[in-house]
Amino acid sequence: MTQEAHVTSQGPLTTEAGAPVADNQNSETAGVGGPVLVQDQSLLEKLAHFNRERIPERVVHARGAGAYGTFTLTRDVSAWTRAKFLSEVGKETEVFLRFSTVAGNLGAADAVRDPRGFALKFYTEEGNYDLVGNNTPVFFIKDAIKFPDFIHTQKRDPYTGSQEADNVWDFWGLSPESTHQVTWLFGDRGIPASYRHMNGYGSHTFQWTNEAGEVFWVKYHFKTDQGIKTLTSAEANRLAGEDPDSHQRDLRESIERGDFPSWTVQVQVMPAAEAANYRFNPFDLTKVWPHADYPPIEIGKLELNRNPENIFAEVEQSIFSPAHFVPGIGPSPDKMLQGRLFAYGDAHRYRVGINADHLPVNRPHATEARTNSRDGFLYDGRHKGAKNYEPNSFGGPFQTDRPLWAATPVAGPTGNTAAPSHAEDNDFVQAGDLYRLMTEDEKSRLIENLAGFIAKVSRDDIAERAVDNFRRADGDFGKRLEAAVQALRG
């Protein structure tokens, strides 16, 4: 090694315990060419770490990319929420945003027809606020009890080891509530050209509460400032084969060259008193609030301007939970959201570990997490000898006696019940509205995309049931789709 190399190096390579490594090219052996010795701790440590350096991938949203940035408030929203990071025009809050696909595994391609996760962590002065959404304003189902079944249809079949059209369309056909999201997914926006060229949505309905205790229901929209760009099925198939990392690469390189992607942040706001008599169930994740009813209001700007230094540490180990709220923001009775409040945190405790919140990408920035939780895997002793119970008389952290959000009135007997019906609640009306908004070219591509997938099922009854859901959304939609499927199936 040259003297110059010594000068620019970080120093000698060491073991995990800090001892210098003499030879990182050759294992220690019993004589030249002899068997390897168990006393070669550098070798054993290296191999043992390699065997353990992966953690379980996410069950869903395994394939992803992320970046840091800022959220800047551009409108005073204190009339609706007391959240401090939303309290002053011009205020900036650091964020971390992870994009992802839903069904693919960690090694899957980016350019596929699949919803995209849009998980946003705000490092606020009152703790972390996680907004775990998608690039779609709606979803396939409205109750979390159906989520494992739905995901099983999207993942690999236990017998064939592949995603099966039979499973996908059997479930969707028997779950008419999916019709709206499926129409969205197989339209032009089903395959974004990049993470930068798509919108993001909180998707769920959330609660905002102001200083006076007044309650509002809100939906979040993140409108891309780069413009919507999408891929056709043929373009996506080619790109997925040529460059499986296309979206991750595009995001990283755009930030490296200073072309920082941004989104205009909007909210729809509904006074709580209007929810009971709104024409749709405002907490149904398969529905949108039409903009004519509640126009989106611009409140801020989101910009991504810094890449992570280490993908595993900052993207793979990043955790997001819809249960991470701050004062002035809370959940709604949305049954899918209620299930996610538990499931996300539980998944991260299993996947990353009980102390995942202490990792740099996950811990709060402007405030210290003051809890009585101790020990567990990779606990770093940060609490030292502080008491681990509350209340105590040793200066420990104390409760505030002020809930983060307002109570939601409930009444009636317990039971396994569906949500209350509203005047225009059904599983097809908004799917039909979406179809009728499309141009003729958009409709043709939608029909082609749907028919190509439905035609792969092995049973006629599954295909017929799938087509019937779209017929119930719009007669022309169903008629054209039926003809296209029959032409492909012969």
N, C-alpha and C positions, 0 to 999 in steps of 0.2 A: 504494500500500500504506500502511495506517495505521501510526502509531508503535506501537500496541499489537500489531499483527501482527508487526512487526520484533522486539519484545521477546519474544514467545512462540515465534518461529520458531527453528529450529536454525541459521540463518544462510543465506548465499547458496547457491543451487544451484551446483554445480561440475561440471566435467568429471571423468573418471576420474583425470586427472592433477592435479586439485585447483584448476584455474583457474576463476574465477567465470564463470557463464553469463549473458550480458547479456540474451538474449531466447530464451525457451523456447516461444514461440508462433508465431514466424515464421522460416522459413528465410532465409538470406542469398542475395540475388539480384543479378543484374546489372541494376540499375535496377528501378524499380517495375514489378512484373508480369513481369520478365524471367526467364530461366532461372536455376536454382539453381547456386551456385558450389561447386566441389569444395573450396574453401578453408574452407567451413563445417564445421570439425572437430567441433563440438558435434552437428550433424545426422548426420554420417557415423558418428561413434562411437555415437550413440544407435541408429541403424538396424542397425549391425553387431552391437552387443551383443544387440539384440532377435532377430536371426536366429540367435543362438547360445545363447540363455538357457535352452533346454531340453536335457536330456540324454536318452539313450535310456531309455525306460521299461522296467521289469522285464519279462522274458519271461513270467514268471508272477508272480502277486501284485502286479500293477501298481497296482491300485486299493486304496488303503489310508488309514488314519488312525492317529495315534499320540498318546501322552501320557507324561509322566514320573510317577514315583511312588516308592514305597518297598516293599521286601520286609523283613518283620520275622520273625525266627526265633522260634518259640514252643515248640520242643522241642529237646532236646539230641540231635544226630545224630552226635556224634563217634565213636560206636561203629562207624559205617558209612563216614564220610568225614573226611578231614583238611582239606577246603576251609575256609579261615579265615572266609569269610562265613557259614558254617554251623556256627561253633564255639561260639557263646555265646548262650544264650536271651536274647531282648530286643534282639539286635544288629540294626541297621537298615542296609540297603544300598540305594543309589539305583538306580533302574531306568528303562529306557525301553521301552515296549511298543508295537509296531506291529501293528494289526489289518489284515486285507486279505481280498479275495476272490481266487480262484485264476485263473479263466479270463478274466475281463473285462479290457479295456484300461483305461488311465488315466481315460478319461472315462465308463466304464460306471456303471450304477446300483448302489447298495449292496444293495437289497432283491431279491436273486436267489437261486435255488437253486444253491448252490455251497459247497464247504468254505470255512472262514475261516482265514486264517493267524493265528497267535498267536505272534509273534516277540518274545522277551524278552531284553533286554540288562541284565545285572547289572554295575554299575560297582564291582567288588570291589577290595579292597586288594592283591590279587595279579594284577590285570589284569582285563580284561573277560571275562565268561562269557556266551556267547550260547546260549539255548535256543530253537531255531527249530521251533516245533510248529504244530499246527492245533487247531480246535475239535472234531476227531474223534479218537478213540483209535486208529483204524486208517487204512489208506490203500488205494488201488486196486490197487497192484502191490507186489511184494516185492523187486525187483531193479532197480537204477538204470539198467541197460542198456535197460530198456523205457520209461524216463521220457520221453525225447523223442518216442517214438511215441505214448504216451498223451496228452501235451500237444497234439500235432498234431491229435488227434481232437477235442479240446475247443476249439481255436482255429478261426479262419476257414478254410474250405476254399480251396485254391489256385485253384480254378476259379470257384466261386460267390461267394466272399468272405463267406460266412456260416457259422455253426456248423451242421453237418449231422447230423441224427439218424442217417443211414446210417453215418457215420464213427464216431459215439459208440457205437452199439449193435453195430456190426460188431466193434470192438475189445473192448468189454466181453464180448460173447458168446464171442469167441475167447480171452478171458483170464478163466477161471472164478474166479481168485483175487480178482477185483474184486467178487464177489457180496456179500460182507459189507459193504464200504464203500458199495456202491450201495444196499443195503437201508437203511443208515443215512441216506444222503443224501436218499432219496426219502421218508423218514419225516418226522414232525413237526419234528424238529430240523434238517432240511435248510435251513430259512430262518429264522435267528434274527431276533427282533424288533429287536434292537440288538446292538452289540458288548458292552454291559454285561450283557445277559441270556443269555449263553452260557458254557459251560465252555471251558477250554483244556486241552490235553494236550501233553506232550513227544512223545507218540506212539511214538517209537523207544524201544528199551532202551539205557540208558547204564550205564557202569561207575562205581561209587564204590569208593574205596580208603581204608582208615583208616591211622592212624599205624603200626600193626603190620604193614601190608602185606596185610591181609586184603581179599579182593575180594567185592563184592556187585553184583548187577545191579538196576537201579532203573527204574521208570517214574514220570513226573510227572503229577499231576492238579491242575488249578486249578478249583475248584468255585465258581461265581458266588454271591456273597452276596445278589444282587438277585433270585435265583430265575430259573429257565428260562422264557423267553417266546419264542414263535415266531409266524410268520405262515403263514397258509394260502396256497396258490398264488394265489388270487383277491386276497387282501389284499396280497400282495407285488407282483402285477402293477399294481395300482392305485397303491401307494406309489411304485414305481419310476418310474412316469410322472409322478406329482405332485411328488415330491421325490427326485430321483436321489441327493442327498447325505444321505439320511435318517440313516444310521448315523454318518457323520462329524459331522453336526450334533448328533445326540443326545449323542455322547461329549463334544464340546466344551462344549455348553451345560450338561450335568450337572456338569462340573468348574467351570465359571464360577459356577454358583449354589451351590457348596460341597457338592453331593451327590456325594461322591467314590466311584466304583465300587470294589468290592473283591472279592477271591477268596480262599477258604481253600485253602491249598496242602497237598497230600497226596503221599505217595510209596508205591509198592509196592516192597518190598525182597525180593530172592531171593538167598540165599547162592550163591556161584558154583558150589559143588559140586553143587547141585540142578539146574543147567541141563541137563546132559547127558541126564538121565532124566525131565525134565518131560514131561507128556503132550502139550503143544504145543511147537513150536520157539519158544523164548522170544525169538528175534531176528527173527521173522517179523512184518513191519509190518502184515500183513493180519489178525493175530490180537491178541486181548487176553489178559491174564492174569485169569481169573475171580477176582472178589473173595473167593470162598469159599476159593480156594487161597492168595492173598496179599492179605490185607485192607489197604486204604489206611490209611496212618498220617499223621495231621495233623502238619505240621512248621512251618507259618508262615502269614503273612497278607500278601497283595499288595494295595496300594492305589494308585490313580492319582489324583494331586492337583494336577498342573500341566500346562497346555496348552503346546504349542510356540509360540514367538513367530513363527516363519516356517515355513510348511508345506514349501516347497521345500528349505530348508537343513536342516531337522531331520527331516522325514518322508520326502521323496523321496530325499534324499541319505544317509539312514541306511542302514547296511549291517549284515547279520547273517550269521554263518557258524557252522554246527555244529562247525567245527574250532576255534573259540575256547573252549578249555578252561582251567581253572585247576587247580593241584595238588589231587589227590584226586578229580578227575572226569575221565572219559575216554570213548572210544567203545566200542561193542560190535561183534561180527561181523555185525550187521544190514547186509545188502547194500545196502539203500536208503540207510542212513545213511553207509556207506562212500563211496558215490557223491556224496552231498551234501557230504561233507568237502572234496571238490575243487570241485564245481560252483558252490557259492555264492560262495566267494572269487574264483573265476575270473570269474563274472558281474559282481561288483562292480569288479574291476580293469578290465574292459572298459567297464562302464556309467558309473561315477563317476570312475575313474582310479586309477593306481597308488598315489597318496597319499591315498586315501579314508579310511584309518584315522586320518589326522591331523585330519580335520574335527571340530569341537567335539562333535557328537552321537555321534561314533564313538570318540573317543580315550579312554583310561583316565582316571579321575579321581584316584584315590589313589596312583597310581604312574606314573612316566614310562616310555614305551615306549623301551627302549634297544636299538636295532638298528644294524646296519652298512649298512642300505639307505639309499641316497642318490639324489638327483637325481630325474628324472622329471617329468611334467606337474604343475605347481603345487607343486613342492617349495619350502618356505619357508626353507631354510637353517638350520633349528633346530639342527643339529649343529655349526654353525660349522666350526672347523678340526680337530675331533676325528678321530682315526684311524678308518678304515672297514674294519678287518679284525680278526680274532680267531684265535689269541691275539696280544696285543701287550703290550709292557712300558711303555706310556704311560698306564696306569690305565684302560684301556678295560673295557667290560662283559665278564663271563666266564660260562662255562657253570656250572651248579650241580651237575652229575653226579647229579642225582636226578630220574628221570622223573616227569612229572605224574601218570601212572596206571600200573597194573600191567600187565605183559606178559600177553598171551593166548596160551596154548599152541596150536600148530597142528601138523598132521602130514598126510602123504599127498602124492601127486603133484599137480602143477599141472594145471589143465584148466578148461574151461567146464562147471562142475557146479552142480547145484541143491544147496540146503542139505540136511543130513542129515534124514531123516524121523524124526518122533516118533510115539508110539503113536496119537494122535488127530489127526494132521495130515491135513487135507483142506481143500478150498476152500469147503466148504458148511456144515460143522457149526455154526460160530459165527453164520453168517447165519441159519440155521434157529433157533438159540437166541434170537437177537434178535427174530425174527418172533414166536415163541411167547411172548415176554415182553410183547408189545403187547396193549393192550385191543382190543376189537372195533372201536371207532371209529378207533383208530390204524391198525389193519390196513386198514380200508376206505379211509382217506385214502392210505395207502401204495400200495394197489392202483390207486387212481384216478390218483395222480401218475405211477406207472410206466407204466401203460397209455396215458396221454395222450401220453407221449413215445415209447414203443415203436411206437405206431400210426402215427407219422409216417414210419417207414422205408419205402423204396420196394420192398423185396424181402421175400417171405414167409420165405425161409430165414434172413434176419437176425433177423426177429421171432421165429421159432420157436426159434432157438438162444438168443436172449436169455431167452425165457420158460423154456426148459429148465433154465437154470442156477438159477432160483428154484425150480423144481419139485424139483430135486435137493437144495435146502436144506430144503424142507418141501413135502409133497404138497399140502396145502391151499393154501399160498402159490401154487404153480404152477397149480393148477386154477382158482383164482379169477382169477389174472392172465391166464391164457389166455382165459378167457371174456370178460374185460373188453377185452382187445386185439381179439378177434374181433368184438365188438360195435361197436367203433369203426372197424375196418377194413372191416366189411361182408362 
